[in-house]
C-alpha cells in the first residue's frame, strides 16, 4: 500500500500478523467518514508515519508529555501538522522531524486550542470568514488540518517550536520569537547549529571553562562595564542551575546563553560567526579553544572586528 494511503486512509488498515499497529491513523471523524487532508509536500507523508508512532511520553530531554494518557493519536497528528508547517517554511525533512518531536509544549498548546474550539463550537468566531468557520464546526475537517490551520494563523513560521526544541522555556521562546520574524527558518536553523558547534568545540576541556568562570566571578578586579555586568549576570544564572558553572562547557548551557544574549540569534548572521572564528584562528587560537573564550566572555561575539577587536589587540601588542 502506498505511503500516502497509510497517512490518509478513511478506514484503518489491518496490521500484518505479529506487527504492532502503532502506524495506524484512524480517520479524524469516523461518523461522517470524511476528512480534508493537508496537501503534503514530497516526503511529508513518510515523515508523518515517522511522527505518528512516537508515543506522547517520548519527550526526550523535555520530560514526560502531559498528554501521554489522553489523545495519543491527536498528539501524533499534531506533530505531523507542525512538521508540515516547518517543511513549508523551508526546513529539511530531518530537521522538521526533530523539531516537531522536541517541542511537546508547543504541540500540546495547539492540541488544547483545537479541543477547546471543538468542544464549544467556536470555529465560526475563530475563522477568517463565515464559510470556513461553518465548515470547521461541521466536523468535516480532520484534526490534523485544524492543528495546521491554527499553527499557520499564529504566523511564527516555525520559530517557536524551533526555540523550544533547543531547550528554551515557553515564555522565552515566545518572547525571543518576536525578534526573529524577519529571519527565514532555514537560515535560523543553520545559525543555531553553527553557533552550538562553535561554542561547544572545547570537548574534553569542559572542566577548564567552569573553573575559569568561577575564578572570574571571585577575583575580577577591573572596571565593571555593561559587557562585564552582563557576563557576570549570565554566570549567576548558570550558578543557580543544576550543576552550576561546572556545566558551562556543555551543550545543555545553550538555552541559558540564548536567554541571556538573545541578540545571538536576532542580530548576528551566520557569516559573522564564521568570520569571527576565522579571525580568532589567525590570532593563533586553536579551533578547539575558541569556544572557551566565547563562553567565558560572550559579549566579544558582538564586537566589530575592524573597529573594536583589531585596535584593542594592536594596543595590547604595544604594551
N, C-alpha and C positions, 0 to 999 in steps of 0.2 A: 504493500500500500504506500502511495507517495507520502512524503513528509507532511505536505500541506493538508492532506486529508486527515492525518492524525491530529493536527492542531485545531482544525475547524469542523470536524465531523459533527453532524447533528445528533448522532447517537454514539455512545461509547463503543469502540471496537472491542471484540472479545480478545483478552490477552492470551498469548500462547501458553501451552501447558508448562507448569512449574516456573513461570516467569512472573515477576511482580507486575502489578497493574498500575504502578505509580505514574506511568506516562499517559494515562487516560485523561482526557479533558472533557468532562460532560458538558452538554450544551448549557448556556447561561440561563435559558428559560425553557425548561422541558415542557411546560404547559402549552406554549404556543409553538414549540418545535422550530423556532427560528432564531437567528442571530445575525447581526451585521458585523462581519469580521473586519478587522483592520486590514488595510492593504499593505501587506508586509513587503519590505524591500528584499532583494535577493539575500538569502541566508538567514533571514529573521525567523522563518518558520522553524528551521533547525535550531536556532537559538532559543526559541520558545520551548522546544522539547527539552533543552538542557536546563532551563529555568524551572519549569513546572514540577519536575520530580523532587527538587530540593525542598526538604521539609522546612517548615517555618522555624523550627527550632535550631536550624543550622545558621546561626547568626555570626559565625566566625569570632572575631575579637570583640564583637559588639554585645555578646551575651545572648541569652535566650530571647527568642522573639515572643512578645506578649500575645501574639495571635496564633500561637502554635496549636492550641486546642480548639480554636474556633475559626472556621473558614480557611482551612489549609489550601483548598483549591483556589479560593479567591486571592490568597497571597501569591500563589504561583502565577495566576493570570495577571495580577497587578504588576509583578516583576516583569512579565513579558511585555506589558504595555509600556513600562518605564524603559525597558531595553529598546523598544521600537522608537520611542522619543529620542533616545540617545543616538541611535543609528541615523535618524533623520537629521540630527544636529551635527553629524559628521564623525562620530566615534566609530572605531573599528568594532567588529563583532565581539572580539575577545574583551576589549575594554568595556563595551556595553554590558556584557555578561557579568564581569567582575564588579562593576559599579552597582548594577541592579541588585546583586546578591549582598553587597556590603552596605546597603542603605536601607535597613529594615524600618527605621522610624519614618523615613520619607514614604516608603511603600505603605506602611501602616496608616499614615495620615491620609493617603489617597483612598485606601480601603474604607476608612472611617467616613470620609466625605461621601463616597458612593452609598454606603449603607444608610447614612442619615438622609440623603436625598431620596433614596428608595423608600425608606420607612415612612417618611412624611409626605411623599409625592410632591417634592419641591422642585423638580426639574424645570417646571414651567417658569418659575421665578429665577432660576439659575441660568437658563439658556439665553442665547442672544436673540432668538425670535420665538414666537408662539408655536410655530410648526415643529421646530426642533424640540422644544420643551414637551409638547404633547407626545411626540414620538418616543422620547426618553421615558416619560411617565407611563407609556403604554405597556412597557415590559417587552417590547420587541427589539430592544438593543441589548447586546451582551454585556456582561460585567467588565470584560477587558476593554471594550470600546468606551464604556463610561469612564473607567480609570484613565484611559488615554486622553479623553476629552478634557477631564479636569486638569491633568498634568500639563496638557498643551495650553490651556487657558491661563495657567499660572505664569507662563511666559519666561521661566528662568533658563530655558534651553538646556536643561540637564545639569546646571551648575550646582544646585543644592544637593542632589544625590551624589555628585562627584565629591563635594566637600565632606559630606558625611562618610563617604567610602574611605577617605584618608584619615578619618578619626575625629573630625570636628564635632562638637556638640551641636544640637539642633539650633539653638539660639545663635551660636557663632556662624553656622552655615548660612542661616537666613540673612544675618547682618552683612557678612562679607560678600554674599552673592549680589547684593545691591551694587557693589562697586565693580562687579565683573560683567555687567550687562553688555559692555561694548566688545568683549572678547569672545572669539569663536571657541567652541568647545574643544575641537581637536588641538588647537594651539595651547589651550589651557591644560589639557591632559599632558601634552608634551612638556610643558613648563614644569608641571608638578613632578613628572618623572625625572627630568634633568636636575631640578633643584634637590630632590631627595638623594640622587646619586652623588651630586657634588658635596652636599653637606655631610653625608654619611659614608664618605670614601675612606675614613680612618678606621677601617676594620682591623681589629686586634689592638687598637690604641684607645678604646673607649674609656678605660680607667684613667688615662692621662687627661682626657678632656674634663671629666668631672673633678679630678683633683686640682687642676689648674684653675677651674672656675671657682672652686671653693677658696683657693688662695687669693684670687682677685677680690672676692667678697670680704675677706678678713683683713687683707693688708693693703688694699688700694689706697694710695695717698696722693693722688693727683686731683686737679680741679674737676669737679663733677659737672660736666655739661649735660645737655639734653641726651646725647647719644649714650653717655656713660650711665645716666639715670635710667634710660630705657633698658639698657643691658642688665643693670642690677635688678630692676623690677622683673625682668624675664627670669633671672636666676632665682629670685624669691618665689616666683610661681613654680618653677621647677622643684625647688627645695620642698615645697608644700605637697608635691605629688608623691605617689608611691615610688620608693627608690631614691627620691631626691635627685641631687645633682649627679649622682653616680650613673644616672640613666641618660645624661646629656648627650653622650656619643651614640645613642641607639636610635633607630628609626621611630620608636614609639614617642620620641620627643617632637616629631614633626608637627602634630596638631597644635602643640603649645607654641611652637615657633610661629606658625601661621597666625594664631590668635594674637600673639604679642607684636608681630610685624606683618599685618595684613597686606601692606604695600608690596610684599614679595610677589604676590600674585596679581595685584591690581594695577601696579605701575610699571614694573620692570618686564622686559621681554626676554625670551629665551636667548636671543643673540647677546643681550647684555651679560647674562650669566656666563655664556661661553667666552666672551671677550675677557671677563674678569678672571676666569680660570686660566686662560692663556697668559694674561698679564702676570698673575702670581707665579706661574711657572717660569716666566722669563726672569723673575727675580731670584730664581734658584730654589723655589719652594717645591718640594716633591708633590706630585699629584695626590698622594695618599695623605699629605699633611694639610692640604687646602681646607678640608672640612674642619679640621681642628681650629684653624684661625677663624673661620667664619662662624663656628658655633660659639667660640669664646667672645667674639665681638661682632654680632650680626649686623650692626649699622654700617660696617665697612662695605657691605654689599651694595649700599645705595650711593656710595661715593662716586663722583665723576673721576674717571681715571686720569684724564688730561688736566683738569682744572684743580683737583684736590689731591689725588694719590701721588702722582708723579712729583709735584712740587714738594710735598712733605717728605717723600723718600730722598729727593735731592738735597733737602735741607738736613736730613739726618746724616747723609753722606759727608757733609761739610763740617759736622761737629767734631 
